[in-house]
Amino acid sequence: MNKPKLILAGGSGFLGKELTRHFDALGWEVVVFTRRPSQAGAGAREVVWDGETIGDWTRELEGAAAVVNLSGRSVDCRYTPANRRIIIDSRVKPTRILGEAIARCERPSPVWLNASSATIYRHTFGTPWDESGTDFTPTPAVHDEFSLEVIHAWENAFNNAMTPQTRKIALRTTLVLGHARNSVFPVLCRLARFGLGGRMGSGNQFVSWLHQADFCRAVEWLIAHDDIRGPVNLATPNPLPNRDMMRLFRELVGAPIGLPATEWMLEIGAFFLRTETELILKSRRVVPGKLLASGFEFQFSAMRDALHDLTKGA
């Protein structure tokens, strides 16, 4: 019997490698579309594409069981005009060309999952947002105007793709906790060990998050459940304030204190680290309405449990 084939476009990063391991263990054939071969890791077959033009890579789409597009330049940078253009193009162009290629297939994939971001929802300390939320108003105080511009362009390109035989899901992903070298988990562990694991800004801003294992399990679930479509929040049901998250990291590494970082400190630090404070200061209080309604059960719904599990696997 032929293995079911998973196409991972832009799958050579942290989340792509986790999905490769997960689906390879399930017995799937994983094909990674990449600009830079030899980056995807074990368990995947790599196919070169440029993310912009039709090429030989399109043959791999025929008969694929699922397509997952994770393409996109990291937003962990300064939002200079040049970087803004790269961030938008690196998301919109691959989405458009995938839509065009799927539309040309004689045997198109039954499902296409496209990366997006839960940052689309309005900054809030109140009622959490599930997928029924439609208030995408920017909040100048947390400088999220550009992020919303990116997500709207990204999701519009996805929604406008004419693929009537293919179910489409926009993965509005939150903070994924995992082992990747420069991902949030090891970075916050280092800060806490150095005594810098205090609240960031007011510390009241909510953090929505997901363990890397539940990210992979959720993708598997969404592929299998053909009644789910449209935007889906990939987050646990339990977002928590930044001050509580940092306390858990201090407990994890045995740090008795953690110096707080005021907003002006964060602005200075972001300048020298070539990043933006919006990634820290925006209150993202997001919950997984569709996943819960469909019966999905999280392996790690409490952050303390998630952090201890990641420590064991480090």
Order of alpha helices (4+ residues) and beta strands (2+ residues): beta-alpha-beta-beta-beta-alpha-beta-alpha-beta-beta-alpha-beta-beta-alpha-beta-beta-alpha-alpha-alpha-alpha-alpha
